[in-house]
Amino acid sequence: MPYQHNKKQDRKPTKRTDRPARRTATHGTKRETTRSNAPHMRGAGANTKVHQEQHRVMPPTTHAAHPPYQMRNSKRHLPVWIAFALIALIAVAFAFSSCTSCSSGESNNEGTLAASDKAASEGQTITLSFAGDCTLGTDEGFDRSTSFNAKYNEVGDPAYFFANVASIFADDDATIVNMEGTLTDSTTRADKTFAFKAPREYAEILKAGNVDAASLANNHSRDYGDQSYTDTIEAVEAVGIPTFGYDRIAYLDVKGVKVALVGTYELAEGAGIKDEMVSNINAAKEAGAQIIVVFFHWGTERETVPDSVQMELGHAAIDAGATLVVGSHPHVIQGMENYNGHTIVYSLGNFCFGGNKNPSDKDCMIVQQTFTVRGNDVTIDNTNVIPCSISSVSSRNNYQPTPATGDEKERIEAKIKRSSDAIAEMAAS
């Protein structure tokens, strides 16, 4: 069915103060940190103490006058009937107290179960945000005066680059981007047209921008050799941001929901890429992931409609168990598809993009997907699209992605709809 734009649901900010505590990245051996959020259930028997009140029966303090023989007879039998009376009263009191405690225990237990059932039925709602290519660096052949690195040196503040979107990413529950380029000191440049790199400290840009995870599965992750790939992983994770891609799956604990992030580069392994992707999805399911996101790097540059390979892989990911599919690489926006109740975002476009000082197409978008999770049941709720530009000015790229407004916002929304309609026609044919 064609993509339909929905309004964003209201949410409370949850990210700024607790980001390090709720993120868990696991790679390779897929080791993970788990935290139990199950409520403590209290039974009426073993965990409930019954407190009983002590009852004492006091003998009378005065007696009526009786003939001497009757008084003597009463004194002789007094201990016997008092003992029987005490036993009877204590038995009655104990029975009453036990029944009351039992009733109270059953009531408390029923109340606890009811509260647990209510929490389970309401579920946990989370919102994930996705943005496209973040090239935090430059090619050595670019004009240094207008490059990304020159802008960094000019402003001297890593918070500059995401300043216009940081509040959006602070108000969601997790933000995931494609980190396209290397953060390294390596000088072993790959033999290719463009190779991007920057100092390791540029990872602070992602941290300042409230980014929670970064995919490294793309065609620039090894621009300066295998060492540059390792350096980038270390640099990004040193600031508390998990990375993922290829055979490395990241797991995020988002408000108690286990989210798996799978990064797949379409051109890396040719025909074998589908098998690798399915294997990663299966591994995420075995690890207990409740939501599985596949972030593709795929497609043809500057094409606004996905090709048949993209659609085949996107559908295969959903069929294998992915909850959501997003993509990047074409450097332009491609539309969205609803496939069997799941969203596929074919291209988010560029985002914080140091790969071009003034691209002719600066359109991009942030896509936010909201889920309600009840145990292993996941409801796919609102899909929110925020049209953006990679620059806050139109005359050049100042490397500061900014939400679009007014006519520009409507123009980008219309572009997304045209592409989404074309995708729906392709799927129906």
C-alpha positions as CSV (number, residue, x, y, z in Angstrom):
1,M,0.0,0.0,0.0
2,P,1.2,3.6,-0.5
3,Y,3.0,5.3,2.3
4,Q,0.7,7.5,4.4
5,H,2.1,10.3,6.5
6,N,0.8,10.4,10.1
7,K,1.2,13.0,12.8
8,K,3.8,12.5,15.5
9,Q,2.5,11.2,18.9
10,D,3.3,13.1,22.0
11,R,6.2,11.7,24.0
12,K,8.1,12.8,27.1
13,P,11.9,13.3,26.7
14,T,13.7,10.2,28.1
15,K,17.1,10.3,26.6
16,R,19.5,12.9,27.9
17,T,20.1,11.8,31.4
18,D,20.1,8.0,31.1
19,R,21.6,7.3,27.7
20,P,24.7,5.4,28.9
21,A,22.7,3.2,31.3
22,R,20.2,1.9,28.8
23,R,22.5,1.2,25.9
24,T,24.1,-2.2,25.5
25,A,26.2,-3.1,22.4
26,T,27.2,-6.6,21.8
27,H,29.3,-7.9,18.9
28,G,31.0,-11.0,17.6
29,T,30.3,-13.5,20.3
30,K,27.0,-11.7,20.9
31,R,27.5,-11.4,24.6
32,E,24.9,-9.2,26.2
33,T,23.9,-7.5,29.4
34,T,20.4,-8.3,30.6
35,R,18.3,-6.6,33.2
36,S,15.2,-8.0,34.8
37,N,12.2,-5.7,34.8
38,A,9.7,-8.3,36.0
39,P,7.5,-7.2,38.9
40,H,8.0,-9.0,42.2
41,M,5.0,-11.2,42.7
42,R,4.0,-11.8,46.3
43,G,2.0,-14.9,47.2
44,A,-0.4,-15.1,50.1
45,G,1.4,-18.0,51.7
46,A,5.2,-18.1,51.7
47,N,5.8,-14.3,51.4
48,T,3.0,-13.0,53.5
49,K,3.3,-12.8,57.2
50,V,0.1,-13.2,59.3
51,H,0.0,-11.1,62.4
52,Q,-2.4,-12.3,65.1
53,E,-3.6,-10.2,68.1
54,Q,-3.3,-11.9,71.5
55,H,-6.5,-12.3,73.4
56,R,-6.6,-12.7,77.2
57,V,-9.7,-13.6,79.3
58,M,-9.6,-12.1,82.8
59,P,-11.3,-13.9,85.7
60,P,-14.0,-11.9,87.6
61,T,-12.7,-9.8,90.4
62,T,-15.8,-9.9,92.6
63,H,-18.3,-12.7,93.5
64,A,-21.8,-12.7,95.0
65,A,-22.3,-14.1,98.5
66,H,-22.9,-17.8,98.7
67,P,-23.4,-20.3,101.4
68,P,-20.0,-21.5,102.6
69,Y,-20.4,-25.0,101.1
70,Q,-21.3,-23.5,97.7
71,M,-18.3,-21.1,97.7
72,R,-16.0,-23.9,98.7
73,N,-17.5,-26.0,95.8
74,S,-17.1,-23.1,93.3
75,K,-13.5,-22.5,94.3
76,R,-12.8,-26.2,93.9
77,H,-14.2,-26.2,90.3
78,L,-13.2,-22.7,89.2
79,P,-9.9,-23.5,87.5
80,V,-11.6,-26.2,85.3
81,W,-14.3,-24.0,83.8
82,I,-12.0,-21.0,83.4
83,A,-9.6,-23.2,81.4
84,F,-12.4,-24.5,79.1
85,A,-13.6,-20.9,78.6
86,L,-10.0,-19.7,77.8
87,I,-9.5,-22.5,75.3
88,A,-12.9,-21.8,73.6
89,L,-12.3,-18.1,73.3
90,I,-8.7,-18.5,72.0
91,A,-10.0,-21.0,69.4
92,V,-12.7,-18.6,68.2
93,A,-10.3,-15.7,68.1
94,F,-7.7,-17.7,66.1
95,A,-10.3,-18.9,63.6
96,F,-11.5,-15.4,63.1
97,S,-8.0,-14.0,62.7
98,S,-7.0,-16.7,60.3
99,C,-10.0,-16.2,58.1
100,T,-9.4,-12.5,58.1
101,S,-5.7,-12.9,57.2
102,C,-6.5,-15.5,54.5
103,S,-9.1,-13.2,53.0
104,S,-6.7,-10.3,53.1
105,G,-3.8,-12.3,51.6
106,E,-6.0,-13.5,48.7
107,S,-7.1,-9.9,48.1
108,N,-3.6,-8.6,48.1
109,N,-2.4,-11.4,45.7
110,E,-5.4,-10.7,43.4
111,G,-4.5,-7.0,43.5
112,T,-0.9,-7.7,42.5
113,L,-1.9,-10.0,39.7
114,A,-4.4,-7.4,38.4
115,A,-1.7,-4.7,38.4
116,S,0.6,-7.0,36.5
117,D,-2.0,-7.9,34.0
118,K,-2.8,-4.2,33.5
119,A,0.9,-3.4,32.9
120,A,1.2,-6.3,30.5
121,S,-1.9,-5.2,28.6
122,E,-0.8,-1.6,28.3
123,G,2.7,-2.5,27.1
124,Q,5.7,-0.3,26.6
125,T,5.8,2.3,23.9
126,I,9.1,3.3,22.4
127,T,10.1,5.6,19.5
128,L,13.2,5.1,17.3
129,S,14.6,7.8,15.0
130,F,16.6,7.2,11.9
131,A,18.8,9.5,9.9
132,G,21.0,8.9,6.8
133,D,24.6,9.3,5.8
134,C,26.8,11.1,8.3
135,T,30.2,11.8,6.7
136,L,32.1,13.5,9.5
137,G,35.2,14.3,7.5
138,T,36.5,15.1,4.1
139,D,38.4,13.8,1.1
140,E,42.0,15.0,0.9
141,G,41.4,16.4,-2.6
142,F,38.5,18.7,-1.5
143,D,38.9,22.4,-1.1
144,R,40.1,22.7,2.5
145,S,38.6,26.1,3.1
146,T,35.0,24.9,2.5
147,S,35.4,21.3,3.8
148,F,33.7,19.7,6.8
149,N,37.0,19.7,8.7
150,A,37.4,23.5,8.0
151,K,34.0,24.1,9.5
152,Y,34.9,22.1,12.5
153,N,38.0,24.1,13.0
154,E,36.0,27.3,12.5
155,V,33.3,26.7,15.0
156,G,35.4,24.7,17.5
157,D,32.3,23.0,18.9
158,P,31.1,19.5,18.1
159,A,27.6,20.5,19.1
160,Y,27.3,22.9,16.2
161,F,26.6,20.2,13.6
162,F,23.5,18.6,15.1
163,A,22.3,21.8,16.9
164,N,19.1,22.1,14.8
165,V,18.0,18.4,15.3
166,A,19.5,17.6,18.7
167,S,16.2,18.3,20.5
168,I,14.4,15.9,18.2
169,F,16.8,13.2,19.0
170,A,16.6,14.0,22.7
171,D,12.9,13.5,22.7
172,D,12.8,10.1,21.2
173,D,14.0,6.8,22.8
174,A,16.9,6.0,20.5
175,T,18.5,7.6,17.5
176,I,20.3,5.5,14.8
177,V,22.4,6.9,11.9
178,N,24.7,5.7,9.2
179,M,28.3,6.7,10.0
180,E,29.9,6.9,6.6
181,G,33.6,7.5,6.7
182,T,36.5,6.8,9.0
183,L,37.9,8.4,12.2
184,T,41.5,7.5,12.0
185,D,45.1,8.6,11.8
186,S,45.9,6.0,9.1
187,T,47.5,7.3,5.9
188,T,46.9,4.1,3.9
189,R,44.3,5.5,1.5
190,A,42.2,3.1,-0.6
191,D,42.5,3.4,-4.3
192,K,39.1,5.0,-5.0
193,T,37.6,8.3,-6.2
194,F,36.6,9.5,-2.7
195,A,38.0,8.5,0.6
196,F,36.8,10.2,3.8
197,K,38.5,10.5,7.1
198,A,38.7,12.8,10.1
199,P,40.4,12.8,13.5
200,R,39.0,10.5,16.2
201,E,37.7,13.3,18.3
202,Y,35.0,14.0,15.7
203,A,33.0,11.1,17.4
204,E,32.0,13.8,19.9
205,I,29.8,15.2,17.2
206,L,27.5,12.2,17.4
207,K,27.5,12.3,21.2
208,A,26.6,16.0,21.3
209,G,23.8,15.3,18.7
210,N,22.1,12.7,21.0
211,V,22.9,9.8,18.6
212,D,22.5,6.4,20.2
213,A,23.9,3.9,17.6
214,A,25.7,4.1,14.3
215,S,25.9,1.6,11.4
216,L,29.3,1.1,9.8
217,A,28.1,-1.2,7.0
218,N,28.8,1.0,4.0
219,N,31.3,1.6,1.2
220,H,33.4,4.1,3.1
221,S,34.0,2.2,6.4
222,R,37.5,1.1,5.2
223,D,38.6,4.1,3.2
224,Y,42.0,4.0,4.9
225,G,42.3,0.2,5.2
226,D,41.2,-2.3,7.8
227,Q,42.9,-0.3,10.5
228,S,40.6,2.7,9.8
229,Y,37.6,0.5,10.3
230,T,38.9,-0.6,13.7
231,D,39.9,2.9,14.6
232,T,36.4,4.2,13.8
233,I,34.7,1.5,16.0
234,E,37.0,2.4,18.9
235,A,36.5,6.1,18.5
236,V,32.7,6.0,18.3
237,E,32.3,3.5,21.1
238,A,34.7,5.4,23.3
239,V,32.1,8.2,23.6
240,G,29.4,5.6,24.6
241,I,27.8,5.0,21.2
242,P,27.4,1.4,20.0
243,T,28.3,0.6,16.4
244,F,27.1,-2.3,14.2
245,G,27.4,-3.7,10.7
246,Y,28.3,-6.8,8.7
247,D,28.5,-9.6,11.3
248,R,28.4,-7.3,14.3
249,I,24.9,-6.9,15.8
250,A,24.3,-4.2,18.4
251,Y,21.6,-4.7,21.1
252,L,20.0,-1.7,22.7
253,D,18.0,-1.8,26.0
254,V,15.3,0.8,25.3
255,K,13.1,1.2,28.3
256,G,13.3,-2.5,29.0
257,V,12.7,-3.5,25.3
258,K,15.5,-5.4,23.6
259,V,16.2,-3.8,20.2
260,A,18.6,-5.5,17.7
261,L,20.4,-3.5,15.1
262,V,21.7,-5.3,11.9
263,G,23.8,-3.4,9.4
264,T,23.9,-4.7,5.8
265,Y,26.0,-3.4,2.9
266,E,24.4,-4.6,-0.3
267,L,27.5,-4.3,-2.6
268,A,29.9,-5.9,-0.1
269,E,29.3,-9.6,-0.7
270,G,27.2,-9.8,-3.8
271,A,24.9,-12.7,-3.9
272,G,25.9,-13.8,-0.4
273,I,24.6,-10.7,1.3
274,K,21.1,-12.1,1.7
275,D,22.3,-15.1,3.5
276,E,24.4,-13.0,5.8
277,M,21.4,-10.8,6.6
278,V,19.1,-13.7,7.3
279,S,21.7,-15.3,9.5
280,N,22.0,-12.0,11.5
281,I,18.3,-11.8,11.9
282,N,18.1,-15.4,13.2
283,A,20.9,-14.7,15.6
284,A,19.0,-11.6,16.9
285,K,15.9,-13.7,17.4
286,E,17.8,-16.3,19.3
287,A,19.3,-13.6,21.5
288,G,15.7,-12.6,22.5
289,A,15.4,-9.4,20.6
290,Q,11.9,-8.0,20.6
291,I,12.4,-5.5,17.8
292,I,14.9,-6.2,14.9
293,V,15.9,-3.3,12.7
294,V,17.9,-3.9,9.5
295,F,19.8,-0.9,8.3
296,F,20.8,-1.3,4.6
297,H,23.4,0.5,2.5
298,W,22.1,-0.1,-0.9
299,G,20.7,1.1,-4.2
300,T,21.9,3.4,-7.0
301,E,23.2,6.9,-6.3
302,R,20.9,9.8,-7.3
303,E,18.0,7.4,-8.1
304,T,14.8,8.5,-6.3
305,V,13.0,5.1,-6.7
306,P,14.5,1.9,-5.4
307,D,15.6,-0.9,-7.8
308,S,14.3,-4.4,-7.9
309,V,17.3,-5.7,-5.8
310,Q,16.5,-3.3,-3.0
311,M,12.8,-4.3,-2.9
312,E,13.7,-8.0,-3.0
313,L,16.2,-7.6,-0.1
314,G,13.8,-5.4,1.9
315,H,11.0,-7.9,1.5
316,A,13.4,-10.8,2.4
317,A,14.4,-9.0,5.6
318,I,10.8,-8.7,6.7
319,D,10.0,-12.3,5.7
320,A,13.0,-13.4,7.8
321,G,11.7,-11.6,10.9
322,A,12.9,-8.0,10.8
323,T,10.5,-5.5,12.4
324,L,11.6,-2.5,10.4
325,V,13.9,-1.8,7.4
326,V,15.7,1.5,6.7
327,G,18.2,2.3,4.1
328,S,20.7,4.8,2.8
329,H,23.4,5.3,0.1
330,P,21.7,6.9,-3.0
331,H,22.4,10.4,-1.5
332,V,18.8,11.3,-2.3
333,I,15.5,10.5,-0.7
334,Q,13.6,7.4,-1.8
335,G,10.1,6.6,-0.7
336,M,8.6,4.2,1.7
337,E,6.6,0.9,1.5
338,N,4.2,-0.9,3.8
339,Y,5.1,-4.5,3.3
340,N,3.0,-7.1,5.2
341,G,2.3,-4.5,7.9
342,H,6.0,-3.4,8.2
343,T,7.6,-0.2,7.1
344,I,10.5,-0.2,4.6
345,V,12.3,3.2,4.2
346,Y,14.3,2.8,1.1
347,S,16.6,5.9,1.4
348,L,16.8,8.5,4.1
349,G,19.2,10.6,2.0
350,N,22.2,12.3,3.3
351,F,22.3,14.0,6.7
352,C,25.4,15.5,8.3
353,F,27.3,15.1,5.1
354,G,30.9,16.1,4.6
355,G,31.1,14.4,1.2
356,N,30.1,17.5,-0.9
357,K,30.4,21.2,-0.1
358,N,27.3,22.1,-2.1
359,P,25.2,19.2,-3.5
360,S,22.4,20.1,-5.9
361,D,19.9,18.0,-3.9
362,K,20.0,18.8,-0.2
363,D,16.8,17.1,0.8
364,C,16.8,14.4,3.5
365,M,14.5,13.2,6.2
366,I,14.3,11.8,9.7
367,V,12.0,8.9,10.1
368,Q,10.6,8.0,13.5
369,Q,8.9,4.7,14.1
370,T,6.8,4.1,17.3
371,F,6.2,0.6,18.6
372,T,4.1,-0.8,21.5
373,V,5.7,-3.9,23.0
374,R,3.8,-6.4,25.1
375,G,6.3,-9.2,25.8
376,N,7.0,-10.8,22.4
377,D,4.0,-9.0,20.8
378,V,5.0,-5.9,18.9
379,T,2.4,-3.4,17.5
380,I,3.7,-1.1,14.8
381,D,2.2,2.3,15.6
382,N,2.8,5.7,14.2
383,T,5.4,6.4,11.4
384,N,6.5,10.1,11.6
385,V,8.5,11.7,8.8
386,I,10.4,15.0,9.4
387,P,11.5,16.5,6.1
388,C,15.0,18.2,6.4
389,S,17.8,19.8,4.5
390,I,21.4,18.8,5.0
391,S,22.2,22.5,5.5
392,S,20.6,25.4,7.3
393,V,21.4,27.7,4.4
394,S,20.4,27.1,0.7
395,S,23.5,28.6,-1.0
396,R,26.0,26.0,0.2
397,N,26.4,23.0,2.6
398,N,27.2,24.3,6.1
399,Y,27.0,20.8,7.4
400,Q,24.1,21.6,9.8
401,P,21.0,19.4,9.0
402,T,17.9,21.4,9.7
403,P,14.1,20.5,9.6
404,A,12.3,22.0,6.7
405,T,9.4,24.4,7.2
406,G,6.6,26.0,5.1
407,D,6.8,25.5,1.3
408,E,10.0,23.6,1.5
409,K,8.5,21.1,4.0
410,E,5.5,20.6,1.7
411,R,7.7,20.2,-1.4
412,I,9.8,17.4,0.3
413,E,6.7,15.7,1.5
414,A,5.3,15.7,-2.0
415,K,8.6,14.2,-3.3
416,I,8.4,11.4,-0.7
417,K,4.8,10.7,-1.7
418,R,5.6,10.5,-5.4
419,S,8.4,8.0,-4.8
420,S,6.2,6.0,-2.4
421,D,3.4,5.8,-4.9
422,A,5.8,4.6,-7.6
423,I,7.1,1.9,-5.2
424,A,3.5,0.8,-4.5
425,E,2.9,0.4,-8.3
426,M,6.1,-1.6,-8.7
427,A,5.1,-3.9,-5.8
428,A,1.7,-4.4,-7.4
429,S,3.0,-5.3,-10.8
